[in-house]
Amino acid sequence: MVALQIVTEFKRKLFHLLCLVYPGLYGFFPKSVCLRVMGALGFTIVLLEWWRLRSPALNRWAWDHFGSIARAWEKNKLSGVFWTWLGSYLAMLIF
């Protein structure tokens, strides 16, 4: 049981490493390109989250496939992916 929790948490931490794409994008491309890419990514995230939260079948599918890296509170609310994107986008926009 404890080993399963460790593996699950390890998967979550590996997923969190994908957030390094945001500062990497900002570090290697002009700000205007970053904002356009991040805007398109945000539009996609919002669309998928909206669809997931309004479709029980899609939400069930998403939870079955990605639930191991999500927190329980994310099941019927906006996921952390949205909040991470928003924080990164706003930081790029402001700075």
N, C-alpha and C positions, 0 to 999 in steps of 0.2 A: 504494500500500500504506500509506504513512504517512498519507495523507489519510483513508483508511478507518478507521484506528486513531483519528485525531483525532475523526472523526464519531462513532464508537462511544463513545469516552470522553465526548464532549459529551452524548450521549444518557443515559449513566449519571449524569452530573452533574445534568442536568435532572430525572431520576427522583429523585435525592437531594433535590431541592428540595421534593418532596412531603412530606418529613419535617417541614417547617414547619407542616403541619396539626396536629401533636401539640402544640407550644407555643401555637399559635393557639387550639386547642380549650381548652387550660388557661387561657389568658389571658382568654377571653370567656365562659366558662361556669363555674358552681360546681363545686367539686372532686367532689362526689357525681355530678354528671352526667358529668363527664369520665371518672371511674372506670368508670361503667356503659358508656359508649360505648366506651372503650378495652378493657374486658373483653369486650364483644361482638365488637369488631374482633379481639381476640386469639384468641377462640374460633374465629372464621372463619379466621384465618391458620393456626392450629394444625390445624384440620380440613383445609384445602386442602393444607398441607404434608404432612400424614400421608397423604392420598389420593395426592398427586403422587409421594411416595417409595415407595408400595406398588403403584402402577400404572405399569408401564413405558410403556404407551400414553399416559397422561396426562402423564407426565414428558417423553416425546418431544415431545408437542404443546406443552407449556409451554416447552421448550427451543427448539423451532422458532420460537415466537412471541416469547419474551422473552429468549432466550439472548444477544442482542446487548447487553443491559444487565446481564447476570449475569457473575460470575466463574466460571471453569472448575470450581473446587472446589465450587461450589454445585449442580452438576448432580445429585449423588447424596447431598447433605446438606441440612440446614436452610439456607434462604436467608438472606441478610442482612436481608430484610424482617422475618423473625421476630425476629432479634437486636435490630434497631432498635426494633421495637415493644416488646420486653421491657424494654429499657433505659428507654424513655420511660415505660412503664407503672409500672415500679418507682420512677422519679424522682417521678412524680405521687403514687404511693402514700405514699412516704416524706416528701415535702415538702408 
